[in-house]
Amino acid sequence: MEEQKFSKRWRYYIDRQFQNQFMLRFSVVVVLVAVLTLGVLFLVRENAFNLLPEGGLLFPVKETVECVAPDGQKSPAVIPGKPYNAFELFWQPILIISLANLLLIVVFSLFYSHSMAGPIYSIKKSLEGLRDGEPVAPIRIRKGDQFQELVELLNQVIEKRVK
């Protein structure tokens, strides 16, 4: 029995519904920021040229050719490729960074929600045992978990009222 309790404490998904909801709410913030950022870029794409250096278009070099002036002097000339505007340049990096942020938020919220879901799970199990008339042991949570004061208060109530 003690071996089973120990292995459960190291699982990070304790209360799936609570933790999924917690991660979803954190993730919605990242998705909203990404959508708003891409939306602003989309809106300025028609007049985005002033966002680029010196207010112009960005042309990649397609080809370099040698031109001969009427006086016989040779000089290189650049044939520009397809012009880019700010939207075309920035949407992919913004999307990649937003996806990386989303991944970080999901991982962070899983670990953070674990420190809340563990005590909630222990409190639920203890209250269910109390409701069913089973002997109730004090609620135990880890040192870094949330709701330390609540667990301490519930343990005092269990000690005074039940035993």
Secondary structure, 3 states (H helix, E strand, C coil): CHHHHHHHHCCCCCCHHHHHHHHHHHHHHHHHHHHHHHHHHHHHHHHCHHHCHHHCCECCEEEEEEEECCCCCEEEEEEECCCECHHHHHHHHHHHHHHHHHHHHHHHHHHHHHHHHHHHHHHHHHHHHHHCCCCCCCCCCCCCCCCHHHHHHHHHHHHHHHC
